Amino acid sequence: LRDFLLVYNRMTELCFRHCVCNLNYRLLTSREESCLDSCAARLVRANHRLMGAYVGLMPALLQRRAAEHGALAGPSGLPASPDAAPGPA
């Protein structure tokens, strides 16, 4: 939810700064309104493309991370202890 709100706030600020140039009126002009619509649509499409790429790459990243974790854990599945000295205690 936090990430969604951050993206939404950034999109709102970016489109507002880009499209709204006259603050003397209470309502948006038709030009400002169409600019805001197209700006928001472009950013939403870009976000969907990025999320699609992320979803496509995520399984490979998780698999690589699991393989690295398995290699670090050692054969027993437990992390190797650097303090353990061989021999009788």
N, C-alpha and C positions, 0 to 999 in steps of 0.2 A: 504494500500500500504506500509506503514511504517513497519507494522508487517511482511508482506511478505518479504520485503527487509532484515529485521533483521534475519529472519529464513534462507533466502538464503545465507546471508553473513556468518552466523554461520556454515551452512552446508559446504560451500566452504572452510572455514578455517579448520574445523575439518577434512574433507577428504584430503585436501592438506597436512596437518601436518602428517596425518596417512599414506598416500600413496607415496608422493614424497620425495625421500631420496637423490637424486643426482641433484644438480642444475648446473652441469657442461655442460649440453647439452640444446640446445634451444627447442628441441622436447621431448615429453614424451616417455619413453620406453613402450614397449607393456605391461610389467608387471604393471607399474604405471598406464597406461590407463585402464587396466582391473580392477585394484584395485579401481580407482576413479569411474568407472561405477558401480561397486557393492556397494561401499560405498554410493554413491548418491542414488542408487535404494533402499537400506535399509532405509536410512533416509526419503525418500519420502514415502515409505510404512508405516513407523512408524508415520509420520505426518498425513497420511490419516486415520490411525486407531485412532489417538488422536482426529482428527476433527470429525470422525464418533461418537465417544463417547461423545464429547462435544455437537454435534447436538442432540444426543439422550437425554442428561441430561438437555439441555437448557430449554425446556418447563416446566419441573418440577421446576427448579430454578426460572423461571419468575413467575410461579403461586404462589410459596411460598413467593416470594418477594412482589407480589401484595396483598396476604393475610395479610402479616405483615404490609404493608402500610395501608391497609383498617382498620386493628385493631387499628393502631395508630391514624388514622384520626377521629375516633368517628362516631356516628350515622349520623351526618349531612354531612359527607364527608369532613368537614373542620378540620384542626388540632386543638386539644384542646388547649386553651390558659391557661397557668399556672398562668398568672397574673390576670385573671378575678376573682373577688371576688363576691360571691353571695350577693344579696340585692340591695337596691336602691343606685343610684350613687349620 
